[in-house]
Amino acid sequence: MRGILVAILFLGSTAAMAGADCREHPPEARMSVLELQQKIVNEYGFAIKMFKVDDNCYEIYGWQTDASGEEQRIEVYFDMATGDIVKKEVD
């Protein structure tokens, strides 16, 4: 029984660290990095610490300010063509 519990806990922790499942888009259909960065800052209100490409997603590490004014660290994956949020994790 203990072995099953440990296996479940291990599988749960690895699933939380998995990346997003973004659709593939041809290069000509993708938003430019600058265009998406402007959308991230102006529309979503996120501050970007690091921006990268992860498989078929644009990904940022940064922070957002919550309703109480506290800063929260975030990891967000975006669709490369639309700039829509595919997955967001908040610390």
Biopython code that builds the backbone (N, CA, C, O; Angstrom):
import numpy as np
from Bio.PDB.StructureBuilder import StructureBuilder

atoms = [
    (1, "MET", "N", (0.819, -1.194, 0.000)),
    (1, "MET", "CA", (0.000, 0.000, 0.000)),
    (1, "MET", "C", (0.866, 1.263, 0.000)),
    (1, "MET", "O", (0.587, 2.220, -0.722)),
    (2, "ARG", "N", (1.923, 1.248, 0.824)),
    (2, "ARG", "CA", (2.802, 2.415, 0.911)),
    (2, "ARG", "C", (3.464, 2.696, -0.435)),
    (2, "ARG", "O", (3.629, 3.854, -0.816)),
    (3, "GLY", "N", (3.844, 1.636, -1.157)),
    (3, "GLY", "CA", (4.470, 1.794, -2.474)),
    (3, "GLY", "C", (3.541, 2.465, -3.472)),
    (3, "GLY", "O", (3.980, 3.275, -4.289)),
    (4, "ILE", "N", (2.262, 2.131, -3.407)),
    (4, "ILE", "CA", (1.282, 2.759, -4.297)),
    (4, "ILE", "C", (1.151, 4.236, -3.986)),
    (4, "ILE", "O", (1.095, 5.066, -4.893)),
    (5, "LEU", "N", (1.101, 4.567, -2.692)),
    (5, "LEU", "CA", (0.991, 5.968, -2.292)),
    (5, "LEU", "C", (2.200, 6.772, -2.767)),
    (5, "LEU", "O", (2.046, 7.883, -3.274)),
    (6, "VAL", "N", (3.385, 6.223, -2.609)),
    (6, "VAL", "CA", (4.603, 6.903, -3.063)),
    (6, "VAL", "C", (4.564, 7.089, -4.579)),
    (6, "VAL", "O", (4.940, 8.149, -5.080)),
    (7, "ALA", "N", (4.116, 6.075, -5.310)),
    (7, "ALA", "CA", (4.031, 6.174, -6.775)),
    (7, "ALA", "C", (3.048, 7.257, -7.190)),
    (7, "ALA", "O", (3.317, 8.014, -8.122)),
    (8, "ILE", "N", (1.903, 7.338, -6.503)),
    (8, "ILE", "CA", (0.917, 8.368, -6.824)),
    (8, "ILE", "C", (1.481, 9.750, -6.551)),
    (8, "ILE", "O", (1.324, 10.656, -7.369)),
    (9, "LEU", "N", (2.131, 9.923, -5.420)),
    (9, "LEU", "CA", (2.737, 11.222, -5.099)),
    (9, "LEU", "C", (3.793, 11.601, -6.121)),
    (9, "LEU", "O", (3.867, 12.762, -6.525)),
    (10, "PHE", "N", (4.616, 10.644, -6.550)),
    (10, "PHE", "CA", (5.649, 10.915, -7.539)),
    (10, "PHE", "C", (5.045, 11.309, -8.874)),
    (10, "PHE", "O", (5.490, 12.273, -9.497)),
    (11, "LEU", "N", (4.039, 10.574, -9.318)),
    (11, "LEU", "CA", (3.403, 10.889, -10.596)),
    (11, "LEU", "C", (2.718, 12.246, -10.549)),
    (11, "LEU", "O", (2.763, 12.992, -11.527)),
    (12, "GLY", "N", (2.097, 12.571, -9.449)),
    (12, "GLY", "CA", (1.445, 13.873, -9.306)),
    (12, "GLY", "C", (2.435, 15.010, -9.370)),
    (12, "GLY", "O", (2.140, 16.045, -9.967)),
    (13, "SER", "N", (3.604, 14.849, -8.770)),
    (13, "SER", "CA", (4.579, 15.931, -8.772)),
    (13, "SER", "C", (5.207, 16.115, -10.147)),
    (13, "SER", "O", (5.539, 17.243, -10.512)),
    (14, "THR", "N", (5.381, 15.052, -10.918)),
    (14, "THR", "CA", (5.952, 15.216, -12.252)),
    (14, "THR", "C", (4.946, 15.812, -13.210)),
    (14, "THR", "O", (5.325, 16.555, -14.114)),
    (15, "ALA", "N", (3.670, 15.504, -13.035)),
    (15, "ALA", "CA", (2.645, 16.064, -13.914)),
    (15, "ALA", "C", (2.553, 17.570, -13.741)),
    (15, "ALA", "O", (2.289, 18.282, -14.709)),
    (16, "ALA", "N", (2.761, 18.062, -12.549)),
    (16, "ALA", "CA", (2.681, 19.500, -12.296)),
    (16, "ALA", "C", (3.803, 20.248, -13.003)),
    (16, "ALA", "O", (3.659, 21.436, -13.290)),
    (17, "MET", "N", (4.912, 19.585, -13.288)),
    (17, "MET", "CA", (6.044, 20.251, -13.915)),
    (17, "MET", "C", (6.036, 20.116, -15.433)),
    (17, "MET", "O", (6.928, 20.636, -16.105)),
    (18, "ALA", "N", (5.058, 19.438, -15.970)),
    (18, "ALA", "CA", (5.011, 19.224, -17.419)),
    (18, "ALA", "C", (4.710, 20.529, -18.143)),
    (18, "ALA", "O", (4.024, 21.404, -17.617)),
    (19, "GLY", "N", (5.236, 20.643, -19.362)),
    (19, "GLY", "CA", (4.985, 21.833, -20.176)),
    (19, "GLY", "C", (3.575, 21.821, -20.741)),
    (19, "GLY", "O", (2.783, 20.929, -20.438)),
    (20, "ALA", "N", (3.274, 22.791, -21.543)),
    (20, "ALA", "CA", (1.941, 22.907, -22.144)),
    (20, "ALA", "C", (1.884, 22.156, -23.462)),
    (20, "ALA", "O", (2.913, 21.874, -24.077)),
    (21, "ASP", "N", (0.689, 21.841, -23.881)),
    (21, "ASP", "CA", (0.474, 21.147, -25.147)),
    (21, "ASP", "C", (-0.053, 22.160, -26.159)),
    (21, "ASP", "O", (-1.263, 22.337, -26.302)),
    (22, "CYS", "N", (0.850, 22.812, -26.848)),
    (22, "CYS", "CA", (0.479, 23.849, -27.820)),
    (22, "CYS", "C", (0.395, 23.264, -29.226)),
    (22, "CYS", "O", (1.125, 22.337, -29.578)),
    (23, "ARG", "N", (-0.513, 23.828, -30.019)),
    (23, "ARG", "CA", (-0.623, 23.416, -31.419)),
    (23, "ARG", "C", (0.570, 23.928, -32.209)),
    (23, "ARG", "O", (1.154, 24.961, -31.883)),
    (24, "GLU", "N", (0.917, 23.196, -33.241)),
    (24, "GLU", "CA", (2.008, 23.611, -34.124)),
    (24, "GLU", "C", (1.463, 24.567, -35.183)),
    (24, "GLU", "O", (0.404, 24.326, -35.762)),
    (25, "HIS", "N", (2.198, 25.654, -35.430)),
    (25, "HIS", "CA", (1.834, 26.626, -36.461)),
    (25, "HIS", "C", (3.034, 26.848, -37.373)),
    (25, "HIS", "O", (4.168, 26.849, -36.894)),
    (26, "PRO", "N", (2.819, 27.035, -38.667)),
    (26, "PRO", "CA", (3.951, 27.341, -39.546)),
    (26, "PRO", "C", (4.541, 28.699, -39.165)),
    (26, "PRO", "O", (3.829, 29.554, -38.639)),
    (27, "PRO", "N", (5.814, 28.901, -39.421)),
    (27, "PRO", "CA", (6.471, 30.155, -39.021)),
    (27, "PRO", "C", (5.749, 31.414, -39.491)),
    (27, "PRO", "O", (5.708, 32.405, -38.762)),
    (28, "GLU", "N", (5.185, 31.394, -40.687)),
    (28, "GLU", "CA", (4.527, 32.603, -41.202)),
    (28, "GLU", "C", (3.211, 32.911, -40.471)),
    (28, "GLU", "O", (2.700, 34.025, -40.580)),
    (29, "ALA", "N", (2.661, 31.952, -39.737)),
    (29, "ALA", "CA", (1.405, 32.169, -39.002)),
    (29, "ALA", "C", (1.637, 32.617, -37.562)),
    (29, "ALA", "O", (0.690, 32.989, -36.870)),
    (30, "ARG", "N", (2.885, 32.584, -37.107)),
    (30, "ARG", "CA", (3.193, 32.917, -35.713)),
    (30, "ARG", "C", (3.267, 34.425, -35.495)),
    (30, "ARG", "O", (3.656, 35.181, -36.386)),
    (31, "MET", "N", (2.889, 34.843, -34.300)),
    (31, "MET", "CA", (3.080, 36.241, -33.903)),
    (31, "MET", "C", (4.577, 36.471, -33.765)),
    (31, "MET", "O", (5.319, 35.547, -33.431)),
    (32, "SER", "N", (5.021, 37.683, -34.016)),
    (32, "SER", "CA", (6.431, 37.983, -33.768)),
    (32, "SER", "C", (6.645, 38.049, -32.251)),
    (32, "SER", "O", (5.707, 38.290, -31.491)),
    (33, "VAL", "N", (7.867, 37.837, -31.837)),
    (33, "VAL", "CA", (8.201, 37.891, -30.417)),
    (33, "VAL", "C", (7.856, 39.266, -29.846)),
    (33, "VAL", "O", (7.282, 39.361, -28.761)),
    (34, "LEU", "N", (8.202, 40.327, -30.570)),
    (34, "LEU", "CA", (7.916, 41.684, -30.104)),
    (34, "LEU", "C", (6.414, 41.916, -29.949)),
    (34, "LEU", "O", (5.963, 42.504, -28.966)),
    (35, "GLU", "N", (5.652, 41.449, -30.930)),
    (35, "GLU", "CA", (4.192, 41.599, -30.892)),
    (35, "GLU", "C", (3.599, 40.896, -29.662)),
    (35, "GLU", "O", (2.742, 41.449, -28.973)),
    (36, "LEU", "N", (4.066, 39.677, -29.400)),
    (36, "LEU", "CA", (3.554, 38.946, -28.241)),
    (36, "LEU", "C", (4.007, 39.595, -26.942)),
    (36, "LEU", "O", (3.222, 39.683, -25.998)),
    (37, "GLN", "N", (5.246, 40.047, -26.872)),
    (37, "GLN", "CA", (5.723, 40.700, -25.651)),
    (37, "GLN", "C", (4.883, 41.941, -25.338)),
    (37, "GLN", "O", (4.577, 42.199, -24.174)),
    (38, "GLN", "N", (4.515, 42.694, -26.345)),
    (38, "GLN", "CA", (3.653, 43.865, -26.136)),
    (38, "GLN", "C", (2.284, 43.438, -25.617)),
    (38, "GLN", "O", (1.729, 44.086, -24.730)),
    (39, "LYS", "N", (1.736, 42.357, -26.161)),
    (39, "LYS", "CA", (0.443, 41.854, -25.705)),
    (39, "LYS", "C", (0.531, 41.371, -24.259)),
    (39, "LYS", "O", (-0.379, 41.610, -23.465)),
    (40, "ILE", "N", (1.611, 40.702, -23.923)),
    (40, "ILE", "CA", (1.807, 40.186, -22.563)),
    (40, "ILE", "C", (1.809, 41.323, -21.553)),
    (40, "ILE", "O", (1.160, 41.234, -20.511)),
    (41, "VAL", "N", (2.524, 42.375, -21.854)),
    (41, "VAL", "CA", (2.643, 43.504, -20.936)),
    (41, "VAL", "C", (1.376, 44.361, -20.938)),
    (41, "VAL", "O", (0.850, 44.682, -19.872)),
    (42, "ASN", "N", (0.884, 44.734, -22.114)),
    (42, "ASN", "CA", (-0.231, 45.678, -22.217)),
    (42, "ASN", "C", (-1.601, 45.064, -21.960)),
    (42, "ASN", "O", (-2.449, 45.702, -21.336)),
    (43, "GLU", "N", (-1.836, 43.844, -22.423)),
    (43, "GLU", "CA", (-3.158, 43.231, -22.253)),
    (43, "GLU", "C", (-3.249, 42.339, -21.026)),
    (43, "GLU", "O", (-4.225, 42.403, -20.278)),
    (44, "TYR", "N", (-2.232, 41.504, -20.815)),
    (44, "TYR", "CA", (-2.272, 40.585, -19.678)),
    (44, "TYR", "C", (-1.727, 41.232, -18.401)),
    (44, "TYR", "O", (-2.066, 40.798, -17.300)),
    (45, "GLY", "N", (-0.906, 42.241, -18.531)),
    (45, "GLY", "CA", (-0.356, 42.921, -17.357)),
    (45, "GLY", "C", (0.753, 42.161, -16.658)),
    (45, "GLY", "O", (1.013, 42.399, -15.479)),
    (46, "PHE", "N", (1.417, 41.245, -17.366)),
    (46, "PHE", "CA", (2.513, 40.479, -16.782)),
    (46, "PHE", "C", (3.831, 41.217, -16.987)),
    (46, "PHE", "O", (4.014, 41.907, -17.989)),
    (47, "ALA", "N", (4.740, 41.071, -16.041)),
    (47, "ALA", "CA", (6.114, 41.546, -16.206)),
    (47, "ALA", "C", (6.947, 40.332, -16.618)),
    (47, "ALA", "O", (6.816, 39.258, -16.031)),
    (48, "ILE", "N", (7.792, 40.502, -17.614)),
    (48, "ILE", "CA", (8.573, 39.393, -18.167)),
    (48, "ILE", "C", (9.985, 39.411, -17.610)),
    (48, "ILE", "O", (10.693, 40.412, -17.714)),
    (49, "LYS", "N", (10.386, 38.300, -17.020)),
    (49, "LYS", "CA", (11.769, 38.127, -16.579)),
    (49, "LYS", "C", (12.561, 37.378, -17.649)),
    (49, "LYS", "O", (13.694, 37.742, -17.965)),
    (50, "MET", "N", (11.947, 36.318, -18.206)),
    (50, "MET", "CA", (12.606, 35.538, -19.254)),
    (50, "MET", "C", (11.547, 35.109, -20.277)),
    (50, "MET", "O", (10.442, 34.708, -19.912)),
    (51, "PHE", "N", (11.901, 35.200, -21.545)),
    (51, "PHE", "CA", (11.032, 34.813, -22.653)),
    (51, "PHE", "C", (11.754, 33.752, -23.450)),
    (51, "PHE", "O", (12.934, 33.906, -23.765)),
    (52, "LYS", "N", (11.054, 32.665, -23.785)),
    (52, "LYS", "CA", (11.704, 31.621, -24.580)),
    (52, "LYS", "C", (10.689, 30.871, -25.421)),
    (52, "LYS", "O", (9.480, 31.026, -25.243)),
    (53, "VAL", "N", (11.191, 30.053, -26.343)),
    (53, "VAL", "CA", (10.370, 29.175, -27.156)),
    (53, "VAL", "C", (10.511, 27.775, -26.576)),
    (53, "VAL", "O", (11.622, 27.276, -26.397)),
    (54, "ASP", "N", (9.371, 27.143, -26.283)),
    (54, "ASP", "CA", (9.360, 25.795, -25.729)),
    (54, "ASP", "C", (8.473, 24.931, -26.625)),
    (54, "ASP", "O", (7.247, 25.015, -26.557)),
    (55, "ASP", "N", (9.092, 24.108, -27.456)),
    (55, "ASP", "CA", (8.386, 23.293, -28.446)),
    (55, "ASP", "C", (7.513, 24.196, -29.316)),
    (55, "ASP", "O", (8.046, 25.014, -30.067)),
    (56, "ASN", "N", (6.201, 24.071, -29.237)),
    (56, "ASN", "CA", (5.307, 24.864, -30.073)),
    (56, "ASN", "C", (4.675, 26.024, -29.307)),
    (56, "ASN", "O", (3.664, 26.575, -29.741)),
    (57, "CYS", "N", (5.256, 26.392, -28.190)),
    (57, "CYS", "CA", (4.727, 27.474, -27.353)),
    (57, "CYS", "C", (5.766, 28.583, -27.197)),
    (57, "CYS", "O", (6.973, 28.341, -27.238)),
    (58, "TYR", "N", (5.265, 29.796, -27.020)),
    (58, "TYR", "CA", (6.093, 30.843, -26.431)),
    (58, "TYR", "C", (5.888, 30.708, -24.924)),
    (58, "TYR", "O", (4.782, 30.412, -24.472)),
    (59, "GLU", "N", (6.941, 30.922, -24.153)),
    (59, "GLU", "CA", (6.857, 30.742, -22.701)),
    (59, "GLU", "C", (7.540, 31.914, -22.010)),
    (59, "GLU", "O", (8.583, 32.392, -22.456)),
    (60, "ILE", "N", (6.938, 32.369, -20.916)),
    (60, "ILE", "CA", (7.597, 33.392, -20.106)),
    (60, "ILE", "C", (7.681, 32.944, -18.660)),
    (60, "ILE", "O", (6.868, 32.161, -18.169)),
    (61, "TYR", "N", (8.689, 33.469, -18.007)),
    (61, "TYR", "CA", (8.791, 33.439, -16.558)),
    (61, "TYR", "C", (8.745, 34.908, -16.158)),
    (61, "TYR", "O", (9.400, 35.748, -16.774)),
    (62, "GLY", "N", (7.983, 35.207, -15.144)),
    (62, "GLY", "CA", (7.853, 36.597, -14.731)),
    (62, "GLY", "C", (7.019, 36.718, -13.486)),
    (62, "GLY", "O", (7.047, 35.847, -12.616)),
    (63, "TRP", "N", (6.267, 37.810, -13.401)),
    (63, "TRP", "CA", (5.403, 38.007, -12.254)),
    (63, "TRP", "C", (4.196, 38.842, -12.637)),
    (63, "TRP", "O", (4.176, 39.539, -13.652)),
    (64, "GLN", "N", (3.189, 38.738, -11.777)),
    (64, "GLN", "CA", (1.975, 39.531, -11.912)),
    (64, "GLN", "C", (1.635, 40.071, -10.530)),
    (64, "GLN", "O", (2.091, 39.538, -9.519)),
    (65, "THR", "N", (0.850, 41.108, -10.491)),
    (65, "THR", "CA", (0.396, 41.665, -9.224)),
    (65, "THR", "C", (-1.036, 41.199, -8.995)),
    (65, "THR", "O", (-1.901, 41.383, -9.851)),
    (66, "ASP", "N", (-1.282, 40.589, -7.823)),
    (66, "ASP", "CA", (-2.635, 40.112, -7.533)),
    (66, "ASP", "C", (-3.515, 41.253, -7.017)),
    (66, "ASP", "O", (-3.060, 42.392, -6.907)),
    (67, "ALA", "N", (-4.757, 40.947, -6.706)),
    (67, "ALA", "CA", (-5.733, 41.966, -6.283)),
    (67, "ALA", "C", (-5.317, 42.705, -5.013)),
    (67, "ALA", "O", (-5.704, 43.857, -4.813)),
    (68, "SER", "N", (-4.529, 42.052, -4.151)),
    (68, "SER", "CA", (-4.099, 42.699, -2.906)),
    (68, "SER", "C", (-2.806, 43.491, -3.074)),
    (68, "SER", "O", (-2.311, 44.085, -2.116)),
    (69, "GLY", "N", (-2.255, 43.502, -4.300)),
    (69, "GLY", "CA", (-1.027, 44.249, -4.557)),
    (69, "GLY", "C", (0.249, 43.438, -4.375)),
    (69, "GLY", "O", (1.348, 43.968, -4.536)),
    (70, "GLU", "N", (0.113, 42.162, -4.041)),
    (70, "GLU", "CA", (1.272, 41.283, -3.867)),
    (70, "GLU", "C", (1.745, 40.770, -5.226)),
    (70, "GLU", "O", (0.938, 40.461, -6.103)),
    (71, "GLU", "N", (3.066, 40.686, -5.386)),
    (71, "GLU", "CA", (3.616, 40.129, -6.621)),
    (71, "GLU", "C", (3.667, 38.614, -6.529)),
    (71, "GLU", "O", (4.050, 38.058, -5.500)),
    (72, "GLN", "N", (3.280, 37.952, -7.607)),
    (72, "GLN", "CA", (3.308, 36.496, -7.696)),
    (72, "GLN", "C", (4.182, 36.093, -8.866)),
    (72, "GLN", "O", (4.091, 36.666, -9.952)),
    (73, "ARG", "N", (5.033, 35.100, -8.637)),
    (73, "ARG", "CA", (5.823, 34.566, -9.738)),
    (73, "ARG", "C", (4.927, 33.718, -10.617)),
    (73, "ARG", "O", (4.058, 32.998, -10.124)),
    (74, "ILE", "N", (5.143, 33.807, -11.932)),
    (74, "ILE", "CA", (4.319, 33.063, -12.883)),
    (74, "ILE", "C", (5.178, 32.388, -13.941)),
    (74, "ILE", "O", (6.293, 32.816, -14.239)),
    (75, "GLU", "N", (4.631, 31.336, -14.487)),
    (75, "GLU", "CA", (5.166, 30.677, -15.685)),
    (75, "GLU", "C", (3.969, 30.526, -16.605)),
    (75, "GLU", "O", (2.976, 29.903, -16.231)),
    (76, "VAL", "N", (4.051, 31.092, -17.811)),
    (76, "VAL", "CA", (2.899, 31.111, -18.704)),
    (76, "VAL", "C", (3.324, 30.659, -20.099)),
    (76, "VAL", "O", (4.365, 31.067, -20.615)),
    (77, "TYR", "N", (2.492, 29.805, -20.693)),
    (77, "TYR", "CA", (2.692, 29.321, -22.059)),
    (77, "TYR", "C", (1.637, 29.954, -22.955)),
    (77, "TYR", "O", (0.469, 30.050, -22.579)),
    (78, "PHE", "N", (2.055, 30.386, -24.145)),
    (78, "PHE", "CA", (1.167, 31.076, -25.080)),
    (78, "PHE", "C", (1.144, 30.366, -26.422)),
    (78, "PHE", "O", (2.153, 29.814, -26.860)),
    (79, "ASP", "N", (-0.019, 30.383, -27.077)),
    (79, "ASP", "CA", (-0.148, 29.903, -28.441)),
    (79, "ASP", "C", (0.656, 30.824, -29.353)),
    (79, "ASP", "O", (0.545, 32.046, -29.252)),
    (80, "MET", "N", (1.455, 30.255, -30.230)),
    (80, "MET", "CA", (2.351, 31.058, -31.068)),
    (80, "MET", "C", (1.628, 31.888, -32.124)),
    (80, "MET", "O", (2.162, 32.904, -32.569)),
    (81, "ALA", "N", (0.441, 31.489, -32.532)),
    (81, "ALA", "CA", (-0.277, 32.223, -33.575)),
    (81, "ALA", "C", (-1.208, 33.293, -33.006)),
    (81, "ALA", "O", (-1.341, 34.375, -33.579)),
    (82, "THR", "N", (-1.848, 32.989, -31.880)),
    (82, "THR", "CA", (-2.865, 33.902, -31.352)),
    (82, "THR", "C", (-2.407, 34.698, -30.133)),
    (82, "THR", "O", (-2.955, 35.761, -29.838)),
    (83, "GLY", "N", (-1.408, 34.185, -29.430)),
    (83, "GLY", "CA", (-0.981, 34.824, -28.189)),
    (83, "GLY", "C", (-1.883, 34.501, -27.017)),
    (83, "GLY", "O", (-1.734, 35.083, -25.942)),
    (84, "ASP", "N", (-2.828, 33.570, -27.208)),
    (84, "ASP", "CA", (-3.713, 33.167, -26.119)),
    (84, "ASP", "C", (-2.930, 32.361, -25.093)),
    (84, "ASP", "O", (-1.973, 31.664, -25.430)),
    (85, "ILE", "N", (-3.349, 32.465, -23.835)),
    (85, "ILE", "CA", (-2.721, 31.674, -22.766)),
    (85, "ILE", "C", (-3.176, 30.233, -22.910)),
    (85, "ILE", "O", (-4.371, 29.945, -22.969)),
    (86, "VAL", "N", (-2.191, 29.321, -22.968)),
    (86, "VAL", "CA", (-2.478, 27.896, -23.058)),
    (86, "VAL", "C", (-2.402, 27.275, -21.668)),
    (86, "VAL", "O", (-3.194, 26.393, -21.337)),
    (87, "LYS", "N", (-1.457, 27.731, -20.856)),
    (87, "LYS", "CA", (-1.271, 27.202, -19.514)),
    (87, "LYS", "C", (-0.604, 28.289, -18.670)),
    (87, "LYS", "O", (0.281, 29.004, -19.140)),
    (88, "LYS", "N", (-1.047, 28.399, -17.414)),
    (88, "LYS", "CA", (-0.475, 29.396, -16.502)),
    (88, "LYS", "C", (-0.289, 28.756, -15.140)),
    (88, "LYS", "O", (-1.207, 28.137, -14.601)),
    (89, "GLU", "N", (0.909, 28.911, -14.585)),
    (89, "GLU", "CA", (1.204, 28.419, -13.246)),
    (89, "GLU", "C", (1.619, 29.608, -12.390)),
    (89, "GLU", "O", (2.434, 30.431, -12.807)),
    (90, "VAL", "N", (1.056, 29.691, -11.197)),
    (90, "VAL", "CA", (1.345, 30.778, -10.267)),
    (90, "VAL", "C", (1.977, 30.192, -9.019)),
    (90, "VAL", "O", (1.473, 29.218, -8.459)),
    (91, "ASP", "N", (3.090, 30.789, -8.577)),
    (91, "ASP", "CA", (3.720, 30.374, -7.306)),
    (91, "ASP", "C", (3.137, 31.158, -6.172)),
    (91, "ASP", "O", (3.528, 30.963, -5.022)),
]
sb = StructureBuilder()
sb.init_structure("model")
sb.init_model(0)
sb.init_chain("A")
sb.init_seg("    ")
for serial, (resi, resn, name, xyz) in enumerate(atoms, 1):
    if name == "N":
        sb.init_residue(resn, " ", resi, " ")
    sb.init_atom(name, np.array(xyz, "f"), 0.0, 1.0, " ", f" {name:<3s}", serial, name[0])
structure = sb.get_structure()
